[in-house]
Amino acid sequence: YAASCPIYLMFGTEDLLEQPADQTADQFSVLMNTIKASAPESEIFVLAIPPVTAAGEKIIENSTIDEYNSLLLQAANEANVYYIDTNTALKNNESRLSDSYALEDGIHLTTEACQILLNYVLCHVPQA
């Protein structure tokens, strides 16, 4: 039997350190379309990857994350699945993640930031 529960997908930050945004987005699309074919009754939600802090940009640039998220949006539209812009939800006025929402590496989210992300997702998905 195919699954019929909502499926939430998010990956990319670590992958973007190893390869260009377009290759990472292509891999994501393959995964997303495989899941969609395996669970055609499920609603699929693609979550944008969050921004990083200024310190995090020493590891990965927010412009690369934005490029990747744009490609995710395009892939989600082509696959007719939901896209949730969790990146914008966590950006501050400088278009970065606030230091208070990141661990020391400037990339990984604090518990508070995860709660903000979760609340944003819950406010942007269709209610049954």
N, C-alpha and C positions, 0 to 999 in steps of 0.2 A: 504494500500500500504506500502511496505517495504521502509525504508530509503535507499538512495543510495549515501549519502554524506560521506566524510571521517569522521571517528570517532577516537578521540584521548583519550587514557586512561592513567591515572597516579594516583595511590594512594598507600599508604603504610607506610609512615614515622610514622604517629600517631598510625596506627595499630600495627606497630612493637614494640611499647612501651607496648602493652597489650598482645601480644602473639608471639610465635616463628615465624621466617621467613617462615618456610614451611607451617604453618597454614595460614598465611597471603597470601602467594602465591597461596595456594589452593583456598581460597576465591576469589582472583583475577581471577583465571582461571574459576571459576564458572560464575562470572560476564562477563568475556570476551566471554566465549562460549555461554552464554545466548544472549548477544548482537549480536554475530556473527550469531546465529540461527534466531534472530529477524530481522536482516538487512543483509541478505546474499549478497546483491549487493554492500555493503559498504566496502571500504578498512579500515581496523582497524590498528591503530598505537599504540603500547604499548611504553610508555615512562618510562625509568628507573628513579627511584627517585634520587634526587641529594645527594651529600655528605653533611656532616656537618663540622663545624669548630672544632678546638681543644676544644673550650668551649662547643660546641654542643655534643661532645663525652662524656661529663659528663651525658648526658641524653640518647643518643643512639650512639653506636659504629659504625664507618664507616665499620668495618668488618661485622657487622650484615646487614647493608645496601647493601654491596657488595654481601653477601650471598643471600639476597632477590632478588637483581637484576639479579643474575645468574639464580635463579629459574624462574624469569619472562622471561628471554631470552629462557629458555628451554620450558616454556609454550607457548610462542609466536611461536617458531619453530614448536611445536607439532600441534598448531592450524593453522599453515600456515598464520600468520599475521606478519606485520612489527614490528620490535623492534628498537627503537632509543635510543642509549646509551647517554642520556643527563647527566648521572652521570660523565662519563669521560670528557665530554665537560666542566664541571665546576670544575674539580679537579685541585689543584695546584701541585707543585713539591713534597709536602709532602702527596699527595693523600687525601687531605682534601679540603673543601670549604674555600676560602680565606675570612678572616674576613671582608674585604671590600664588599663582596657579601652577607653578612648575616645581619639580624637584631640582636638585642642584645642577643637573645636566642641562636644564633649560628646555628639555624636550618632553619628558614624561610628566604626566599630570598628577597633581595633588588630589587627595580625596575630595576636597572642596570643588576643584575643577571638574572632577568626574561627576559629582552631583549636579553641577550646572549643566554639563553635557547631557546627562540622563534626563533632567527636567526639560531641556530643550527638545530632545527627541520625543518625549512623551507628549509635549504640546504640539508636535508637528507630524503626528501619525494619525491616520483615521481611527476613530473610536468605533468599536464594535457595537 
